[in-house]
């Protein structure tokens, strides 16, 4: 089951709409909602997902060793 994510931005006092939108975008990026939507857009076989995770781990390890 998919997890439920709610991103809410409440206006602070006399805050401009542009600032509200910027704060909303920051929160969405922090929660990685857009990345998840892009990832789920197309089906990936489990073997492909495992291969990608392994490649990502190796990339991180190599960069940490430098």
trRosetta pair geometry for C-beta under 8 A, 3 or more apart (Angstrom, degrees):
i j d omega theta_ij theta_ji phi_ij phi_ji
5 31 5.9 130 -167 172 136 140
5 33 6.1 -165 105 -97 153 111
7 24 6.7 108 137 -153 119 75
7 27 4.8 146 -156 123 117 122
7 28 5.7 16 -122 -77 178 71
7 31 6.2 -131 -78 5 117 153
7 33 7.1 -87 -27 -31 135 150
9 20 5.6 137 130 -165 131 82
9 23 5.1 136 -135 101 133 112
9 24 4.6 -94 -15 -76 149 85
9 27 6.6 -167 -67 7 103 147
11 15 4.8 -164 -161 52 81 113
11 20 5.9 -36 -92 -88 80 127
12 15 4.7 75 55 -38 71 131
15 19 5.3 -108 -177 76 100 129
15 20 6.1 113 125 -55 120 91
16 19 4.8 94 65 4 86 102
16 20 7.2 -147 99 -6 48 86
17 20 5.4 -52 -152 34 39 117
17 21 6.4 40 152 -20 69 102
18 21 5.8 -53 -152 34 32 111
18 22 6.5 33 150 -19 64 105
19 22 5.5 -52 -147 36 35 113
19 23 6.3 34 154 -18 66 104
20 23 5.9 -56 -149 37 30 109
20 24 6.3 32 152 -21 64 107
21 24 5.5 -53 -148 35 32 115
21 25 6.4 33 154 -19 65 104
22 25 5.8 -53 -148 35 31 111
22 26 6.5 33 152 -20 64 105
23 26 5.6 -53 -150 35 33 114
23 27 6.4 33 153 -19 66 105
24 27 5.8 -57 -151 36 31 110
24 28 6.4 30 153 -19 65 106
25 28 5.7 -54 -147 36 32 112
25 29 6.4 31 155 -17 65 106
26 29 5.9 -57 -150 38 29 109
26 30 6.2 30 153 -21 65 108
27 30 5.6 -54 -145 36 32 113
27 31 6.3 23 158 -10 66 108
28 31 6.0 -61 -147 43 28 105
28 33 5.0 -73 -163 38 79 121
28 34 6.3 67 149 -27 107 99
29 32 7.2 27 179 -77 36 43
29 34 7.0 -17 -97 19 58 119
32 35 4.6 -41 -172 39 87 121
32 36 5.9 92 129 -26 85 97
33 36 5.9 -60 -153 37 31 110
33 37 6.4 31 152 -20 66 106
34 37 5.7 -53 -149 34 33 112
34 38 6.4 31 154 -17 66 105
35 38 5.9 -57 -150 38 31 110
35 39 6.2 30 153 -20 65 109
36 39 5.6 -54 -145 37 32 113
36 40 6.2 18 160 -9 66 111
37 40 6.1 -65 -143 45 26 102
37 41 6.7 54 150 -55 60 89
38 41 5.6 -27 -158 -14 33 121
44 48 4.7 -117 -179 84 98 124
44 49 5.3 116 115 -57 121 90
44 52 7.8 -20 173 -1 152 140
45 48 4.6 93 59 4 82 103
45 49 7.2 -149 94 -5 44 85
46 49 5.5 -54 -148 36 37 113
46 50 6.3 38 154 -20 68 103
47 50 5.7 -51 -149 35 33 112
47 51 6.4 35 152 -21 64 106
48 51 5.6 -53 -148 36 32 114
48 52 6.4 32 153 -18 65 106
49 52 5.8 -56 -148 37 31 110
49 53 6.3 30 155 -18 66 106
50 53 5.8 -56 -148 36 31 110
50 54 6.3 30 155 -19 65 107
51 54 5.8 -56 -149 36 28 111
51 55 6.4 28 154 -18 64 107
52 55 5.7 -54 -146 37 31 111
52 56 6.3 33 154 -21 65 106
53 56 5.7 -55 -149 36 31 113
53 57 6.4 33 153 -20 65 104
54 57 5.7 -53 -150 34 32 112
54 58 6.4 30 154 -17 65 106
55 58 5.8 -55 -148 38 31 110
55 59 6.3 36 152 -23 64 106
56 59 5.6 -53 -149 34 31 114
56 60 6.5 30 154 -17 64 105
57 60 5.9 -57 -151 36 31 109
57 61 6.3 29 154 -18 66 108
58 61 5.7 -54 -144 38 32 111
58 62 6.2 32 157 -20 66 106
59 62 6.0 -56 -148 35 27 110
59 63 6.5 22 156 -14 62 109
60 63 5.9 -61 -150 39 30 108
60 64 6.3 27 154 -20 66 108
61 64 5.8 -58 -147 36 30 110
61 65 6.4 29 155 -21 64 108
62 65 5.9 -58 -150 34 30 111
62 66 7.1 41 151 -33 61 97
63 66 5.9 -41 -157 12 38 116
